[in-house]
Amino acid sequence: MNTTTQTEKLLLVNAVEDANDAQLDAVWAILKYREIGIYRKVASISEVLNLNFDEVVADLPSDEEGRILDHKTRHLIHDALMTQVDHSE
């Protein structure tokens, strides 16, 4: 189980903070698309943000069996995106 503390920023959060407007739009679209699960969303977002997928997955909240936690991960990405919206206004 990932034990990253709240003071440590996740790789994905850092990448969202550094993303350009087009990348942010793409991440929003991927996050809101309901036809794919969190694993494919993370894979797609990793591609858009030019991140190593395996490193991103290793950094995300997961259960004892290594599965990405859907609810926590979606909220983590959403919160990072909302931070960028707040900074752009």
PyMOL commands that set and color helices and strands:
alter all, ss='L'
color gray80, all
select helices_A, chain A and resi 11-18+21-32+38-48+53-59+70-88
alter helices_A, ss='H'
color red, helices_A
deselect
rebuild
show_as cartoon
